[in-house]
Amino acid sequence: MTADITGPLTLRAARPSDVVGIVDLVNGYAAEAIMLYRTPESVQLALHDFIVAIDGSDNVVACGALKEYSPSLAEVASIAVARQAHGRRVGKAVVQAVEQLAQKRGIEELFALTLTPQFFESAGYSITDRANYPEKIRRDCLKCPRRIRCNEYCVSRPVREVMAVAA
């Protein structure tokens, strides 16, 4: 990610050329213990689930993904915004794009694990108990290096609420 953001920001589905930008953005925050590390291979395998915001030079300045757990449940994951883009509402735009992807795929409920619950609350999510999502615990939390001292909040939102706000 370059130090300067050029031109207007555009949201779109991630492409293979975005993998390095997504990994660099997410792992920059992972180095600060804000997010978990992602490998290029893991991003490549889930590329069809990623939304990116790019600047006029095609640099990834924000990203987010839809991580499906069942036909009706998915996580809003890997939400990251370059610090240079903070305050431009790009994070909320990425979350909305991920929510639209969930709606297209027939997902009924979304959740996220986050260190910034106020961001998600401002986007219409409510704090909930992560025990409501045993799928997440079984698939990801049990092997997470932070599982014993996890300080993330769990937030959730029914997709029908997302669509009601959009209408």
DSSP file (Angstrom, degrees, kcal/mol; ACC not computed):
  #  RESIDUE AA STRUCTURE BP1 BP2  ACC     N-H-->O    O-->H-N    N-H-->O    O-->H-N    TCO  KAPPA ALPHA  PHI   PSI    X-CA   Y-CA   Z-CA
    1    1 A M              0   0    0      0, 0.0     4,-0.1     0, 0.0    60,-0.1   0.000 360.0 360.0 360.0 129.1    0.0    0.0    0.0
    2    2 A T        -     0   0    0      2,-0.2    57,-0.0     1,-0.1     0, 0.0  -0.330 360.0-118.2 -75.7 162.1    1.4    3.4   -1.0
    3    3 A A  S    S+     0   0    0     -2,-0.1     2,-0.4     2,-0.0    -1,-0.1   0.813  97.1  55.2 -70.6 -30.3    1.6    6.2    1.5
    4    4 A D  S    S-     0   0    0      2,-0.0     2,-0.5     0, 0.0    -2,-0.2  -0.833  74.9-140.0-109.7 143.9   -0.7    8.4   -0.7
    5    5 A I        -     0   0    0     -2,-0.4     2,-0.4    79,-0.1     4,-0.1  -0.875  22.6-154.8 -98.6 128.4   -4.2    7.6   -1.9
    6    6 A T        -     0   0    0     -2,-0.5    50,-4.6     2,-0.1    51,-0.4  -0.857  45.2 -22.1-109.3 139.6   -4.8    8.8   -5.4
    7    7 A G  S    S-     0   0    0     -2,-0.4    50,-0.1    48,-0.2    49,-0.1   0.062 100.0 -28.1  64.9-172.7   -8.1    9.6   -7.0
    8    8 A P        -     0   0    0      0, 0.0     2,-0.3     0, 0.0    -2,-0.1  -0.327  65.9-112.1 -73.6 158.2  -11.6    8.5   -6.0
    9    9 A L        -     0   0    0     46,-0.1     2,-0.4    47,-0.1    46,-0.2  -0.735  29.7-163.3 -92.4 141.4  -12.1    5.2   -4.2
   10   10 A T  E     -A   54   0A   0     44,-2.5    44,-2.8    -2,-0.3     2,-0.4  -0.986   9.1-144.3-127.0 133.5  -14.0    2.4   -6.0
   11   11 A L  E     +A   53   0A   0     -2,-0.4     2,-0.3    42,-0.2    42,-0.2  -0.790  35.8 141.8 -94.6 139.1  -15.6   -0.7   -4.5
   12   12 A R  E     -A   52   0A   0     40,-2.3    40,-2.9    -2,-0.4     2,-0.1  -0.982  54.6 -74.3-162.7 167.9  -15.5   -4.0   -6.4
   13   13 A A  E     -A   51   0A   0     -2,-0.3    38,-0.2    38,-0.2    35,-0.1  -0.437  62.4 -99.5 -64.5 143.8  -15.1   -7.7   -6.1
   14   14 A A        -     0   0    0     36,-2.2    -1,-0.1    33,-0.4    36,-0.1  -0.321  37.5-157.1 -68.2 150.0  -11.5   -8.7   -5.4
   15   15 A R    >   -     0   0    0     -3,-0.1     3,-2.5     1,-0.0     4,-0.4  -0.807  34.5-100.4-121.0 163.2   -9.3   -9.9   -8.3
   16   16 A P  G >  S+     0   0    0      0, 0.0     3,-1.4     0, 0.0     4,-0.3   0.847 122.1  61.5 -53.0 -34.2   -6.2  -12.1   -8.3
   17   17 A S  G 3  S+     0   0    0      1,-0.2     4,-0.3     2,-0.1     3,-0.2   0.622  97.8  59.9 -69.1 -10.3   -4.1   -8.9   -8.7
   18   18 A D  G <> S+     0   0    0     -3,-2.5     4,-2.7     1,-0.1    -1,-0.2   0.555  76.7  92.2 -91.3  -9.7   -5.5   -7.7   -5.3
   19   19 A V  H <> S+     0   0    0     -3,-1.4     4,-2.8    -4,-0.4     5,-0.2   0.914  87.3  46.1 -55.6 -49.2   -4.1  -10.6   -3.2
   20   20 A V  H  > S+     0   0    0     -4,-0.3     4,-2.8     1,-0.2    -1,-0.2   0.912 113.4  50.0 -61.9 -42.1   -0.9   -8.9   -2.3
   21   21 A G  H  > S+     0   0    0     -4,-0.3     4,-2.1     2,-0.2    -1,-0.2   0.892 112.1  47.4 -63.4 -40.4   -2.6   -5.7   -1.4
   22   22 A I  H  X S+     0   0    0     -4,-2.7     4,-2.8     2,-0.2     5,-0.3   0.944 114.1  46.8 -64.2 -48.7   -5.2   -7.5    0.8
   23   23 A V  H  X S+     0   0    0     -4,-2.8     4,-2.9    -5,-0.2     5,-0.3   0.918 112.8  49.3 -61.6 -44.6   -2.5   -9.5    2.6
   24   24 A D  H  X S+     0   0    0     -4,-2.8     4,-1.4    -5,-0.2    -1,-0.2   0.910 113.8  46.3 -61.8 -42.5   -0.3   -6.4    3.1
   25   25 A L  H  X S+     0   0    0     -4,-2.1     4,-1.2    -5,-0.2    -2,-0.2   0.958 117.6  41.0 -65.6 -51.8   -3.2   -4.5    4.5
   26   26 A V  H  X S+     0   0    0     -4,-2.8     4,-2.0     1,-0.2     3,-0.4   0.926 116.1  49.3 -63.5 -45.7   -4.5   -7.2    6.9
   27   27 A N  H  X S+     0   0    0     -4,-2.9     4,-1.9    -5,-0.3    -1,-0.2   0.740 101.7  63.3 -72.1 -21.2   -1.0   -8.3    8.0
   28   28 A G  H  < S+     0   0    0     -4,-1.4     4,-0.3    -5,-0.3    -1,-0.2   0.914 110.3  39.5 -62.9 -42.0   -0.1   -4.7    8.7
   29   29 A Y  H ><>S+     0   0    0     -4,-1.2     5,-2.4    -3,-0.4     3,-1.0   0.821 110.6  59.4 -75.1 -32.0   -2.8   -4.7   11.4
   30   30 A A  H ><5S+     0   0    0     -4,-2.0     3,-2.0     1,-0.3    -2,-0.2   0.873  97.2  60.5 -63.3 -35.6   -1.9   -8.3   12.4
   31   31 A A  T 3<5S+     0   0    0     -4,-1.9    -1,-0.3     1,-0.3    -2,-0.2   0.734 105.9  48.1 -63.4 -20.9    1.6   -7.0   13.2
   32   32 A E  T < 5S-     0   0    0     -3,-1.0    -1,-0.3    -4,-0.3    -2,-0.2   0.254 119.4-112.7 -99.8  10.0   -0.1   -4.7   15.8
   33   33 A A  T < 5S+     0   0    0     -3,-2.0    -3,-0.2     2,-0.2    -2,-0.1   0.771  89.7 114.0  62.2  29.1   -2.2   -7.6   17.2
   34   34 A I  S   <S+     0   0    0     -5,-2.4     2,-0.3     1,-0.1    -4,-0.2   0.762  81.2  13.9 -94.6 -32.4   -5.4   -6.0   15.8
   35   35 A M  S    S-     0   0    0     -6,-0.6     2,-0.3    -9,-0.2    -2,-0.2  -0.816  85.0 -99.3-132.6 172.3   -6.1   -8.7   13.3
   36   36 A L        -     0   0    0     -2,-0.3    -6,-0.2    -3,-0.1    -5,-0.1  -0.742  46.4 -99.4 -93.7 146.8   -5.0  -12.2   12.6
   37   37 A Y        -     0   0    0     -2,-0.3     2,-0.4    -7,-0.2    -1,-0.1  -0.280  33.9-158.1 -62.9 147.1   -2.4  -12.9    9.9
   38   38 A R        -     0   0    0    -15,-0.2   -11,-0.1   -16,-0.1    -8,-0.0  -0.985   8.6-139.0-124.8 139.4   -3.5  -14.1    6.5
   39   39 A T     >  -     0   0    0     -2,-0.4     4,-2.0     1,-0.1     5,-0.2  -0.626  24.8-117.1 -89.5 155.8   -1.4  -16.0    4.0
   40   40 A P  H  > S+     0   0    0      0, 0.0     4,-2.7     0, 0.0     5,-0.2   0.882 117.3  55.3 -57.3 -35.9   -1.5  -15.2    0.3
   41   41 A E  H  > S+     0   0    0      2,-0.2     4,-2.4     1,-0.2     5,-0.2   0.903 106.0  49.3 -65.4 -40.7   -2.8  -18.7   -0.2
   42   42 A S  H  > S+     0   0    0      2,-0.2     4,-1.1     1,-0.2    -1,-0.2   0.883 113.8  46.3 -67.6 -36.5   -5.7  -18.3    2.2
   43   43 A V  H  < S+     0   0    0     -4,-2.0     3,-0.3     2,-0.2     4,-0.2   0.923 111.6  51.6 -69.3 -43.2   -6.7  -15.1    0.5
   44   44 A Q  H >< S+     0   0    0     -4,-2.7     3,-1.1     1,-0.2     4,-0.2   0.913 108.6  51.2 -59.1 -43.3   -6.4  -16.6   -2.9
   45   45 A L  H 3< S+     0   0    0     -4,-2.4    -1,-0.2     1,-0.3     3,-0.2   0.801 119.6  36.0 -65.0 -28.3   -8.6  -19.5   -1.9
   46   46 A A  T >< S+     0   0    0     -4,-1.1     3,-2.6    -3,-0.3     4,-0.4   0.173  79.9 119.4-108.3  16.4  -11.3  -17.2   -0.6
   47   47 A L  G X   +     0   0    0     -3,-1.1     3,-1.6     1,-0.3   -33,-0.4   0.815  68.4  62.1 -56.1 -34.9  -10.9  -14.4   -3.2
   48   48 A H  G 3  S+     0   0    0      1,-0.3    -1,-0.3    -4,-0.2    -2,-0.1   0.611 102.4  53.9 -67.4 -10.0  -14.5  -14.8   -4.4
   49   49 A D  G <  S+     0   0    0     -3,-2.6    17,-1.7   -36,-0.0     2,-0.3   0.476  92.4  95.8 -99.0  -5.2  -15.6  -13.8   -0.9
   50   50 A F  E <   - B   0  65A   0     -3,-1.6   -36,-2.2    -4,-0.4     2,-0.4  -0.658  50.4-166.6 -96.3 143.1  -13.6  -10.5   -0.8
   51   51 A I  E     -AB  13  64A   0     13,-3.0    13,-1.8    -2,-0.3     2,-0.3  -0.956  15.2-167.1-115.4 140.5  -14.6   -7.0   -1.6
   52   52 A V  E     -AB  12  63A   0    -40,-2.9   -40,-2.3    -2,-0.4     2,-0.5  -0.927  19.4-144.7-126.8 155.2  -11.9   -4.3   -2.0
   53   53 A A  E     -AB  11  62A   0      9,-2.4     8,-3.2    -2,-0.3     9,-1.2  -0.985  27.6-170.7-110.9 128.3  -11.9   -0.6   -2.2
   54   54 A I  E     -AB  10  60A   0    -44,-2.8   -44,-2.5    -2,-0.5     6,-0.2  -0.861  13.9-134.7-119.9 154.5   -9.2    0.7   -4.6
   55   55 A D    >   -     0   0    0      4,-1.8     3,-2.1    -2,-0.3   -48,-0.2  -0.305  45.8 -80.7 -94.5-173.9   -7.8    4.1   -5.3
   56   56 A G  T 3  S+     0   0    0    -50,-4.6   -49,-0.2     1,-0.3   -47,-0.1   0.662 130.9  53.3 -64.7 -17.0   -7.2    5.7   -8.7
   57   57 A S  T 3  S-     0   0    0    -51,-0.4    -1,-0.3     2,-0.1   -50,-0.1   0.230 120.1-107.3-100.1  12.7   -3.9    3.8   -9.0
   58   58 A D    <   +     0   0    0     -3,-2.1     2,-0.4     1,-0.2    -2,-0.1   0.731  69.1 150.2  68.9  24.6   -5.5    0.4   -8.3
   59   59 A N        -     0   0    0    -53,-0.1    -4,-1.8     1,-0.0     2,-0.5  -0.717  52.7-116.6 -85.3 137.6   -4.1    0.2   -4.8
   60   60 A V  E     +B   54   0A   0     -2,-0.4    -6,-0.2    -6,-0.2     3,-0.1  -0.640  40.9 166.3 -72.8 119.0   -6.1   -1.8   -2.3
   61   61 A V  E     +     0   0A   0     -8,-3.2    21,-3.2    -2,-0.5     2,-0.3   0.495  66.0  10.9-111.7  -9.5   -7.1    0.7    0.5
   62   62 A A  E     -BC  53  81A   0     -9,-1.2    -9,-2.4    19,-0.3    -1,-0.3  -0.973  63.3-179.4-161.8 155.4   -9.7   -1.4    2.2
   63   63 A C  E     +BC  52  80A   0     17,-2.4    17,-2.2    -2,-0.3     2,-0.3  -0.981   5.6 173.1-153.2 163.7  -11.0   -4.9    2.2
   64   64 A G  E     -B   51   0A   0    -13,-1.8   -13,-3.0    -2,-0.3     2,-0.3  -0.954  13.0-152.5-166.1 159.0  -13.6   -7.2    3.7
   65   65 A A  E     -BC  50  77A   0     12,-3.1    12,-2.9    -2,-0.3     2,-0.6  -0.955  16.8-131.5-140.2 157.0  -14.8  -10.7    3.2
   66   66 A L  E     - C   0  76A   0    -17,-1.7     2,-0.7    -2,-0.3    10,-0.2  -0.953  23.3-166.7-106.4 116.3  -17.9  -12.9    3.7
   67   67 A K  E     - C   0  75A   0      8,-2.8     8,-3.0    -2,-0.6     2,-0.2  -0.902  12.3-148.7-109.8 106.9  -16.9  -16.1    5.4
   68   68 A E  E     + C   0  74A   0     -2,-0.7     6,-0.3     6,-0.3    -2,-0.0  -0.535  25.8 171.0 -82.6 138.1  -19.8  -18.6    5.2
   69   69 A Y  E    S-     0   0A   0      4,-2.8     5,-0.2     1,-0.5    -1,-0.1   0.618  72.7  -8.7-113.0 -26.7  -20.4  -21.2    7.9
   70   70 A S  E >  S- C   0  73A   0      3,-1.8     3,-0.6     0, 0.0    -1,-0.5  -0.933  84.9 -84.6-157.9 173.8  -23.7  -22.6    6.7
   71   71 A P  T 3  S+     0   0    0      0, 0.0     3,-0.1     0, 0.0    -3,-0.0   0.712 130.4  32.0 -61.3 -16.9  -26.3  -21.8    4.0
   72   72 A S  T 3  S+     0   0    0     35,-0.2    37,-2.1     1,-0.1    36,-1.3   0.476 113.1  63.4-117.5  -3.5  -27.9  -19.3    6.5
   73   73 A L  E <   +Cd  70 109A   0     -3,-0.6    -4,-2.8    35,-0.2    -3,-1.8  -0.978  51.5 160.1-132.1 133.9  -24.9  -18.0    8.5
   74   74 A A  E     -Cd  68 110A   0     35,-2.0    37,-1.5    -2,-0.4     2,-0.4  -0.986  29.5-126.5-147.7 157.9  -21.8  -16.0    7.6
   75   75 A E  E     -Cd  67 111A   0     -8,-3.0    -8,-2.8    -2,-0.3     2,-0.8  -0.845  16.0-133.7-103.8 139.0  -19.2  -13.9    9.2
   76   76 A V  E     +C   66   0A   0     35,-2.9    37,-0.3    -2,-0.4     2,-0.3  -0.860  49.5 173.6 -85.3 111.1  -18.2  -10.4    8.1
   77   77 A A  E     +C   65   0A   0    -12,-2.9   -12,-3.1    -2,-0.8    37,-0.0  -0.751  36.8  23.4-126.7 163.7  -14.4  -10.9    8.2
   78   78 A S  E     +     0   0A   0     -2,-0.3     2,-0.7   -14,-0.2    -1,-0.2   0.805  64.7 173.0  54.2  37.5  -11.1   -9.3    7.4
   79   79 A I  E     +     0   0A   0     -3,-0.2     2,-0.4   -15,-0.1   -15,-0.2  -0.682  10.8 158.3 -77.6 115.8  -12.4   -5.7    7.5
   80   80 A A  E     -C   63   0A   0    -17,-2.2   -17,-2.4    -2,-0.7     2,-0.4  -1.000  23.2-169.8-142.9 139.2   -9.4   -3.5    7.1
   81   81 A V  E     -C   62   0A   0     -2,-0.4   -19,-0.3   -19,-0.2     5,-0.1  -0.997  31.6-113.7-130.6 128.0   -9.0    0.1    6.0
   82   82 A A    >   -     0   0    0    -21,-3.2     3,-2.3    -2,-0.4     4,-0.5  -0.321  28.5-121.8 -56.8 139.4   -5.6    1.8    5.3
   83   83 A R  G >  S+     0   0    0      1,-0.3     3,-1.3     2,-0.2    -1,-0.1   0.831 112.1  63.1 -56.3 -32.9   -5.0    4.5    7.9
   84   84 A Q  G 3  S+     0   0    0      1,-0.3    -1,-0.3     3,-0.0   -79,-0.1   0.709 104.9  47.9 -64.7 -18.7   -4.7    7.0    5.0
   85   85 A A  G X  S+     0   0    0     -3,-2.3     3,-1.5   -24,-0.2     5,-0.5   0.425  81.7 123.9-102.4  -0.8   -8.4    6.3    4.2
   86   86 A H  T <  S+     0   0    0     -3,-1.3    -3,-0.0    -4,-0.5    -4,-0.0  -0.291  71.1  29.4 -59.5 145.5   -9.8    6.5    7.7
   87   87 A G  T 3  S+     0   0    0      1,-0.0    -1,-0.2     0, 0.0    -4,-0.0   0.457  92.9  97.1  85.0   1.2  -12.6    9.0    8.0
   88   88 A R  S <  S-     0   0    0     -3,-1.5    -2,-0.1     0, 0.0    -1,-0.0   0.288  94.3-118.6-104.0   8.7  -13.8    8.6    4.4
   89   89 A R  S  > S+     0   0    0      1,-0.1     4,-1.7    -4,-0.1     5,-0.1   0.643  75.6 130.4  64.8  17.2  -16.5    6.1    5.4
   90   90 A V  H  >  +     0   0    0     -5,-0.5     4,-2.3     2,-0.2     5,-0.2   0.836  65.0  58.5 -70.8 -32.0  -14.9    3.4    3.2
   91   91 A G  H  > S+     0   0    0      2,-0.2     4,-2.4     1,-0.2    -1,-0.2   0.935 108.1  45.0 -61.6 -46.4  -15.0    0.9    6.1
   92   92 A K  H  > S+     0   0    0      1,-0.2     4,-2.6     2,-0.2    -1,-0.2   0.878 111.3  53.9 -65.7 -36.2  -18.8    1.1    6.3
   93   93 A A  H  X S+     0   0    0     -4,-1.7     4,-2.1     2,-0.2    -1,-0.2   0.900 109.1  48.5 -64.3 -39.6  -19.0    1.0    2.5
   94   94 A V  H  X S+     0   0    0     -4,-2.3     4,-2.4     2,-0.2    -2,-0.2   0.930 111.0  50.1 -65.6 -45.0  -17.0   -2.3    2.5
   95   95 A V  H  X S+     0   0    0     -4,-2.4     4,-2.5     1,-0.2    -2,-0.2   0.925 110.7  50.2 -58.9 -44.1  -19.3   -3.7    5.2
   96   96 A Q  H  X S+     0   0    0     -4,-2.6     4,-2.2     1,-0.2    -1,-0.2   0.889 109.7  50.5 -61.8 -39.2  -22.4   -2.8    3.2
   97   97 A A  H  X S+     0   0    0     -4,-2.1     4,-1.9     2,-0.2    -1,-0.2   0.888 110.6  49.0 -66.4 -38.4  -20.9   -4.4    0.1
   98   98 A V  H  X S+     0   0    0     -4,-2.4     4,-2.2     2,-0.2    -2,-0.2   0.898 110.1  52.1 -66.0 -39.8  -20.2   -7.6    2.1
   99   99 A E  H  X S+     0   0    0     -4,-2.5     4,-2.3     2,-0.2    -2,-0.2   0.891 108.0  51.3 -62.6 -39.5  -23.8   -7.5    3.4
  100  100 A Q  H  X S+     0   0    0     -4,-2.2     4,-2.3     2,-0.2    -1,-0.2   0.885 108.2  51.8 -65.0 -38.1  -25.1   -7.2   -0.2
  101  101 A L  H  X S+     0   0    0     -4,-1.9     4,-1.6     2,-0.2    -2,-0.2   0.910 109.0  51.0 -62.5 -41.9  -23.0  -10.2   -1.1
  102  102 A A  H  <>S+     0   0    0     -4,-2.2     5,-2.5     1,-0.2     4,-0.4   0.915 109.2  50.5 -60.9 -43.5  -24.6  -12.1    1.8
  103  103 A Q  H ><5S+     0   0    0     -4,-2.3     3,-1.2     1,-0.2    -1,-0.2   0.909 108.6  51.8 -62.6 -42.2  -28.0  -11.1    0.7
  104  104 A K  H 3<5S+     0   0    0     -4,-2.3    -1,-0.2     1,-0.3    -2,-0.2   0.831 110.3  49.7 -62.6 -32.3  -27.3  -12.3   -2.9
  105  105 A R  T 3<5S-     0   0    0     -4,-1.6    -1,-0.3    -5,-0.2    -2,-0.2   0.419 118.4-111.1 -89.5   1.6  -26.1  -15.7   -1.5
  106  106 A G  T < 5 +     0   0    0     -3,-1.2    -3,-0.2    -4,-0.4     2,-0.2   0.681  57.5 163.1  80.6  17.7  -29.3  -16.1    0.7
  107  107 A I      < -     0   0    0     -5,-2.5    -1,-0.2    -6,-0.2   -35,-0.2  -0.483  21.9-167.8 -69.6 138.5  -27.5  -15.7    4.0
  108  108 A E        +     0   0    0    -36,-1.3    51,-2.5     1,-0.3    52,-0.6   0.734  66.4  31.2 -99.8 -28.1  -30.0  -14.9    6.8
  109  109 A E  E     -dE  73 158A   0    -37,-2.1   -35,-2.0    49,-0.3     2,-0.3  -0.996  60.1-164.6-139.9 138.9  -27.6  -13.9    9.6
  110  110 A L  E     +dE  74 157A   0     47,-2.6    47,-2.5    -2,-0.4     2,-0.3  -0.904  10.9 173.4-117.7 147.2  -24.3  -12.1    9.8
  111  111 A F  E     -dE  75 156A   0    -37,-1.5   -35,-2.9    -2,-0.3     2,-0.3  -0.944   8.2-165.9-142.3 167.0  -21.8  -11.9   12.7
  112  112 A A  E     - E   0 155A   0     43,-2.3    43,-2.6    -2,-0.3     2,-0.5  -0.989  18.1-138.8-150.1 150.6  -18.3  -10.5   13.3
  113  113 A L  E     + E   0 154A   0    -37,-0.3     2,-0.3    -2,-0.3    41,-0.2  -0.962  41.5 162.8-107.5 131.1  -15.6  -10.8   15.9
  114  114 A T  E     - E   0 153A   0     39,-2.6    39,-3.5    -2,-0.5   -79,-0.1  -0.982  51.9-146.4-150.9 153.4  -14.0   -7.4   16.4
  115  115 A L  S    S+     0   0    0     -2,-0.3     3,-0.1    37,-0.2    -1,-0.1   0.466 102.8  56.6 -93.2  -6.9  -11.9   -5.3   18.7
  116  116 A T    >>  +     0   0    0      1,-0.1     4,-1.1    37,-0.1     3,-1.1  -0.604  58.9 162.5-124.2  70.7  -13.9   -2.2   17.6
  117  117 A P  H 3> S+     0   0    0      0, 0.0     4,-2.9     0, 0.0     5,-0.2   0.814  71.7  66.2 -61.3 -29.2  -17.5   -3.0   18.4
  118  118 A Q  H 3> S+     0   0    0      1,-0.2     4,-2.1     2,-0.2     5,-0.1   0.848  97.1  55.4 -62.3 -33.1  -18.5    0.6   18.2
  119  119 A F  H <> S+     0   0    0     -3,-1.1     4,-0.6     2,-0.2    -1,-0.2   0.954 112.8  41.0 -61.5 -49.4  -17.7    0.6   14.5
  120  120 A F  H ><>S+     0   0    0     -4,-1.1     5,-2.4     1,-0.2     3,-0.8   0.870 111.6  55.8 -69.4 -36.2  -20.1   -2.3   13.9
  121  121 A E  H ><5S+     0   0    0     -4,-2.9     3,-1.8     1,-0.3    -1,-0.2   0.897 104.3  54.1 -61.9 -38.3  -22.7   -0.9   16.3
  122  122 A S  H 3<5S+     0   0    0     -4,-2.1    -1,-0.3     1,-0.3    -2,-0.2   0.700 106.3  54.0 -68.3 -16.8  -22.7    2.3   14.2
  123  123 A A  T <<5S-     0   0    0     -3,-0.8    -1,-0.3    -4,-0.6    -2,-0.2   0.269 131.8 -91.6 -98.2   9.1  -23.4    0.0   11.2
  124  124 A G  T < 5S+     0   0    0     -3,-1.8    -3,-0.2     1,-0.3     2,-0.2   0.526  82.3 132.9  99.2   6.0  -26.5   -1.6   12.8
  125  125 A Y      < -     0   0    0     -5,-2.4     2,-0.4    -8,-0.1    -1,-0.3  -0.538  42.4-144.8 -88.6 157.3  -24.9   -4.6   14.6
  126  126 A S  E     -F  156   0A   0     30,-2.3    30,-2.3    -2,-0.2     2,-0.2  -0.944  22.7-107.4-121.7 144.0  -25.6   -5.6   18.2
  127  127 A I  E     +F  155   0A   0     -2,-0.4    28,-0.3    28,-0.2     2,-0.3  -0.486  49.5 165.8 -68.2 137.2  -23.2   -7.1   20.7
  128  128 A T  E     -F  154   0A   0     26,-2.9    26,-0.6    -2,-0.2     2,-0.5  -0.845  41.6 -81.6-143.3 176.4  -24.0  -10.7   21.3
  129  129 A D    >   -     0   0    0     -2,-0.3     3,-2.1     1,-0.1     4,-0.1  -0.736  26.8-141.9 -88.4 128.9  -22.5  -13.8   22.9
  130  130 A R  G >  S+     0   0    0     -2,-0.5     3,-2.2     1,-0.3     7,-0.2   0.721  96.8  77.6 -63.1 -18.8  -20.0  -15.7   20.7
  131  131 A A  G 3  S+     0   0    0      1,-0.3    -1,-0.3     5,-0.1     6,-0.0   0.696  79.1  72.2 -63.1 -17.3  -21.5  -18.9   22.1
  132  132 A N  G <  S+     0   0    0     -3,-2.1    -1,-0.3     1,-0.2    -2,-0.2   0.594  95.3  55.7 -69.4  -9.5  -24.4  -18.3   19.7
  133  133 A Y    X>  +     0   0    0     -3,-2.2     4,-1.7     1,-0.1     3,-0.8  -0.571  56.9 160.0-125.5  67.7  -22.0  -19.3   16.9
  134  134 A P  H 3> S+     0   0    0      0, 0.0     4,-2.9     0, 0.0     5,-0.2   0.789  74.8  65.6 -60.7 -25.7  -20.6  -22.8   17.7
  135  135 A E  H 3> S+     0   0    0      2,-0.2     4,-2.4     1,-0.2     5,-0.3   0.924 103.6  45.3 -60.1 -43.8  -19.7  -23.1   14.0
  136  136 A K  H <>>S+     0   0    0     -3,-0.8     4,-2.9     2,-0.2     5,-1.8   0.925 112.9  50.0 -64.8 -45.7  -17.2  -20.3   14.4
  137  137 A I  H  <>S+     0   0    0     -4,-1.7     5,-2.0    -7,-0.2    -2,-0.2   0.931 114.7  43.7 -60.9 -46.7  -15.8  -21.7   17.6
  138  138 A R  H  <5S+     0   0    0     -4,-2.9    -1,-0.2     1,-0.2    -2,-0.2   0.921 121.5  37.7 -65.2 -44.5  -15.4  -25.2   16.1
  139  139 A R  H  <5S+     0   0    0     -4,-2.4    -2,-0.2    -5,-0.2    -3,-0.2   0.874 137.1   1.3 -79.1 -37.7  -13.9  -24.1   12.8
  140  140 A D  T >X5S+     0   0    0     -4,-2.9     3,-0.8    -5,-0.3     4,-0.5   0.785 117.9  59.2-121.7 -45.6  -11.7  -21.2   13.9
  141  141 A C  G >4<S+     0   0    0     -5,-1.8     3,-1.0     1,-0.2     6,-0.2   0.856  98.7  59.7 -66.3 -36.4  -11.5  -20.3   17.5
  142  142 A L  G 34<S+     0   0    0     -5,-2.0    -1,-0.2     1,-0.3    -4,-0.1   0.800 113.9  37.3 -64.2 -27.8  -10.2  -23.6   18.8
  143  143 A K  G <4 S+     0   0    0     -3,-0.8    -1,-0.3    -6,-0.2    -2,-0.2   0.371  90.7 115.4-103.6   4.3   -7.1  -23.3   16.6
  144  144 A C    X<  -     0   0    0     -3,-1.0     3,-1.7    -4,-0.5     4,-0.2  -0.537  67.0-135.9 -75.6 136.4   -6.6  -19.6   17.1
  145  145 A P  T 3  S+     0   0    0      0, 0.0     3,-0.3     0, 0.0     4,-0.1   0.713 105.9  49.8 -64.4 -18.5   -3.4  -18.5   18.9
  146  146 A R  T >  S+     0   0    0      1,-0.2     3,-0.5     2,-0.1    -5,-0.1   0.311  75.2 112.1 -99.5   8.6   -5.5  -16.0   20.9
  147  147 A R  G X  S+     0   0    0     -3,-1.7     3,-0.6     1,-0.3    -1,-0.2   0.805  78.0  47.7 -56.5 -33.8   -8.2  -18.4   22.0
  148  148 A I  G 3  S+     0   0    0     -3,-0.3    -1,-0.3     1,-0.2    -2,-0.1   0.856 126.3  27.1 -77.5 -34.0   -7.3  -18.4   25.7
  149  149 A R  G <  S+     0   0    0     -3,-0.5     2,-0.3    -4,-0.1    -1,-0.2  -0.206  81.8 158.2-120.6  42.0   -7.0  -14.6   25.9
  150  150 A C    <   +     0   0    0     -3,-0.6    -3,-0.1     1,-0.1    -4,-0.0  -0.493  16.0 178.5 -69.9 129.2   -9.4  -13.5   23.2
  151  151 A N        +     0   0    0     -2,-0.3     2,-0.2     2,-0.1    -1,-0.1   0.112  37.5 124.0-117.3  20.2  -10.6  -10.0   23.8
  152  152 A E        -     0   0    0    -36,-0.0     2,-0.3   -39,-0.0   -37,-0.2  -0.528  54.9-133.2 -81.3 148.5  -12.8   -9.6   20.7
  153  153 A Y  E     -E  114   0A   0    -39,-3.5   -39,-2.6    -2,-0.2     2,-0.5  -0.727  13.9-133.8 -94.1 148.6  -16.4   -8.7   20.9
  154  154 A C  E     +EF 113 128A   0    -26,-0.6   -26,-2.9    -2,-0.3     2,-0.3  -0.909  26.7 179.4-103.3 130.9  -19.0  -10.7   18.9
  155  155 A V  E     -EF 112 127A   0    -43,-2.6   -43,-2.3    -2,-0.5     2,-0.3  -0.931   2.2-174.6-127.6 153.6  -21.6   -8.6   17.0
  156  156 A S  E     -EF 111 126A   0    -30,-2.3   -30,-2.3    -2,-0.3   -45,-0.2  -0.951  12.2-177.1-146.4 165.6  -24.5   -9.8   14.8
  157  157 A R  E     -E  110   0A   0    -47,-2.5   -47,-2.6    -2,-0.3     2,-0.2  -0.894  29.9-119.6-162.9 130.4  -27.2   -8.6   12.5
  158  158 A P  E >>  -E  109   0A   0      0, 0.0     4,-1.1     0, 0.0     3,-0.9  -0.532  24.4-131.7 -68.6 140.4  -30.0  -10.3   10.6
  159  159 A V  H 3> S+     0   0    0    -51,-2.5     4,-2.4     1,-0.3     5,-0.2   0.826 105.0  66.2 -64.0 -31.1  -29.7   -9.8    6.9
  160  160 A R  H 3> S+     0   0    0    -52,-0.6     4,-1.8     1,-0.2    -1,-0.3   0.851  99.9  52.1 -60.8 -31.6  -33.3   -8.8    6.6
  161  161 A E  H <> S+     0   0    0     -3,-0.9     4,-1.9     2,-0.2    -1,-0.2   0.887 107.1  52.6 -67.3 -39.0  -32.5   -5.7    8.7
  162  162 A V  H  X S+     0   0    0     -4,-1.1     4,-1.8     1,-0.2    -2,-0.2   0.933 111.9  44.9 -60.4 -47.0  -29.7   -4.9    6.3
  163  163 A M  H  X S+     0   0    0     -4,-2.4     4,-1.4     1,-0.2    -1,-0.2   0.826 109.0  56.1 -70.7 -31.4  -32.1   -5.1    3.4
  164  164 A A  H  < S+     0   0    0     -4,-1.8    -1,-0.2    -5,-0.2    -2,-0.2   0.888 109.4  46.6 -66.6 -37.9  -34.8   -3.1    5.2
  165  165 A V  H  < S+     0   0    0     -4,-1.9    -2,-0.2     1,-0.2    -1,-0.2   0.880 111.8  51.4 -70.0 -38.0  -32.3   -0.2    5.7
  166  166 A A  H  <        0   0    0     -4,-1.8    -1,-0.2     1,-0.2    -2,-0.2   0.766 360.0 360.0 -70.3 -25.4  -31.1   -0.4    2.1
  167  167 A A     <        0   0    0     -4,-1.4    -1,-0.2    -5,-0.1    -2,-0.2   0.481 360.0 360.0 -75.7 360.0  -34.7   -0.2    0.8
